[in-house]
Amino acid sequence: FECKSLSSVIIGNSVANLGVFSFSGCSSLTNITFGNSITSIGDSAFTNCSSLSKVIIPDSVTTIGDSAFSYCTTLTSIIIPASVTSIDNHVFYSCKQVTIFGYEDSEAQKYAQQNRIPFKLFAGICEKCQSPLILNKGFPATCLDNGLTDGSNCSNCGDTPTIQKVIPATGHKPVIDSAVEA
C-alpha cells in the first residue's frame, strides 16, 4: 500500500485473493504478473497506480472488486477473460484512456457497454509487441454477397497475424421441382 517506488510485482501462485488496497497508491507500478491461482481482485487493489498502462487478468479470476483499477490514469488496455463473472462498480473510474479486451457475450463486454467504456473482442497477444490482438469477426457468404473469415490485428503496432479472407458468394442454384414439371 502506497509503495511509491515499486515498479513491478509478481503475484505468486499461492495467492488466491488479492486484498483490499493491496497495491493502492503504487504510483510507479508499470507491470503486474498474476499467478494462476488468483480468483479475486479486491476492492481498490490497484487504485491510484498512475503508471500502469496494460493489465492481463488470468483465466483463474472470477471477481474484480469495486474501484479495483480506479484512478489508473495511464491505463490503456486490460484483458478480462471469460472466467470473470462479477465486475463491481467503479472498477475503471477516472481511467479515461482504457479499452477493455474480452470475449463476446462476456461479463467484460456487458460491463463495458453499461459503463460506456470502449470494448474490443480479444484474439490473443501480439508476438511483436505483447499488446492485445483485436478479433475482426467474419461472416458467412450468402447467395448474393461475399463473406469474410475471422481475422485479427494488433491494437498497438497494427500487425495482422490473421488476415481476413473473402468467402465467395454462393450464387443461385436452380432448384427443379419434378412435381411442377410434370
N, C-alpha and C positions, 0 to 999 in steps of 0.2 A: 504494500500500500504506500503510494507516494514515493517510490524509488525513482527519483528523477534521472539517475544516470543509467538505469537498466535499459539496454538496447535490444536484448534478445532473451527469450525464455523458452525452455523445453519443458513441457508438462509431461512427466513420466507416465508410463503405462499403469502404475499403481494408483494413480489419481482417478477417481470415479466422478467426483463432484467438485467443480470449481466454485469456491465460496463467494459470498457477497463481498464486494470491494477488493477482491484478491489482488488485482494489479491496477486499481484505480489510481489515476494521477501519475502513472509512469510515463511522463511526457517524452522520453527519449526512446520508448519501445517501438521498434520497427519490425520485429519478427517474432511470431509465435509459432511454435511447433507443438501440436497436441499429440498426446499418446492415444493409443487406440482403445483405451478403456473408459475414457471420459464420457459420461452420459448427460451431464447437465452443466451449463454455464450459468453461474449465479447472477443475481441482480447486481448491476453496476460493476461487474467483474473487470471490465476494461474501460470504464468511463474515464474521460479526460486523458486518454492515451493519444495525444495530439500528433504524434509522428507515425502512427500506424496507418499504412496505406492499403495493405492486402491481408485478407484472412481466409484460410481454408478450414472450414469446420469438418471434423472427421465424421465418417458414417456411423460411429458409435453414439453420437449425440442425439438426444431426443427432445431436449428442452433448452431454450435460450431465455434467460430471465430478464425482468424489467430493466430497462436502461443499460443493458449489458455492454453496448458499444456507444452509448451516448457521448456526445462531445468529442468523438474521434474525428476531428475536423478535416484531416487529410485522407480519411478512409475513402478509397475509390472503388474497391471491389471486395465482395465477400461471397464465398461459395457455400451454399447451405444445402446439405444432402437431403434426400427424400426421407431419411430416418427421423428428421426433426418434425415432430408433430405438435409442438407447442412453442409459439414465439410470443412473449409477453409484450406489454405496452412500452412505447418509447425506446425500443431497442436501439434505434438509429437516430435519436433526437439530436438535431443540430449537425448531422452528417450530410451536408448538402451536396456532396460530390459522389455519394455511394451508389453503386449499381449492385443489385442482388443477382447472383447467378444461381440457378436451380433447375428443377425439373417441372415439366408440365403437370398441372393439377396438384402441385405440392403445397404444403403449408407456406413455404417460402414465396411461392407465386401469389397465393391468396393474401399474405401479409403485405407484399409489395403493392398489389393492386389497392388494398384497403388504405394504405398509407401514402399512396402516390409516389412510390419510390421506383425508379427505373428497374426493370426486370429483364433478364436475358436467359434464354434456355441454355443450359450448360452442356458442353460436349466433350470436356476433358481439359487437360493442361497443355499449353503450347510448349513444345520441346525447345524452341529457340529462346523464349524469354520468360517462361514459367508463369505466364498470365492465363486467365481463363479463355477457353475456346467457346465461341458462340455457336449454337446449333442453328443452322438455317434449315427449317423444316421443308421437306419436299412435299409433293402432292402427285396423285396418280394422273395419268393421261386419260382423256375422255375420247369419245369418237371424233370430236372436232378439235380439241385443244391438246397441245403438248403438256406433259407433266415434267416434274423435276425430282431427282433423287435428293435425299438429305445431304447436306454439306456442312462444313464448319470453317470458321475463320477466327483468328486471334483478336481479342478485344484491345490489344495493345500494339503489337507490331504489324498486324494486318496479314500475317502468314495465312495461307489457305491450305491446311493439310488434307482436307477432303473437299474436292471441287464438286459442285452440283452438276449433274449431267442431265441432259434433256431426254425425256422419255417420249418417243414419237406418239402422236395421236393414233388411236387405233383404227380410225376410219369407219366407214359404214360397210357392213357386210350384208348383202341382201339375204333376207330370210324368205325361203319359198315354202309356202304352206300348201302341201299337196292336196288338202281338202278343198282349198279355194280354187285350185286349178282344175279340178275335175268337173 
